[in-house]
């Protein structure tokens, strides 16, 4: 697992994402609306292992917590969350997966980024075989997350990973009444739900 590499990258200056993404390359999180460096940095990468997509993230966090108690809650509203968006090659539909520090998962299937807000949450819930593991190091203000999704569960051939699009995002709460810090590995005009600006896997 690449956690040592990601943790080391946390102390380095952010690097702009490449035009085409090579699997395994670390991606730095920035404030998603303007690209500025967040107060608490995070780094993530995506790998393909034995037909499974594996997402890894290392995140600095002074208050590590999410109050969700069961899978498929609105985890982005209840506390800290690591998010992975993925759109298979040649398709309009895409997937959104979350994991909280406490390993609560969210799995959504969205048919179109233009209309996703009009679909009730319950109708987006799916099962793409997501497994997730996390580690919390409160003395280091750090939590680590790993997601594993089989390509076949998304109806995708492994050879179609090349050319697919993805992005990582993060909700970071202080629980002091302020709004969460929302960061992503790409900059967006409004929301991360915009596949045309996601990373393209080369």
JOWO-V362632 format. One record per run of one state. SS is the DSSP state (h for helix, s for strand, l for the rest). FROM is the first residue (numbers start at 1). LEN is the number of residues. Records with the same first field share a line. If there is no record, write none. Layout:
SS: FROM-LEN / FROM-LEN
This chain:
l: 1-2 / 10-10 / 22-5 / 29-1 / 32-10 / 50-2 / 61-5 / 67-8 / 80-1 / 88-6 / 100-5 / 111-5 / 119-2 / 126-5 / 141-1 / 155-3 / 161-4 / 173-8 / 185-10 / 198-1 / 202-1
h: 3-7 / 75-4 / 116-3 / 121-4 / 138-3 / 151-4 / 158-3 / 195-3
s: 20-2 / 27-2 / 30-2 / 42-8 / 52-9 / 66-1 / 79-1 / 81-7 / 94-6 / 105-6 / 125-1 / 131-7 / 142-9 / 165-8 / 181-4 / 199-3
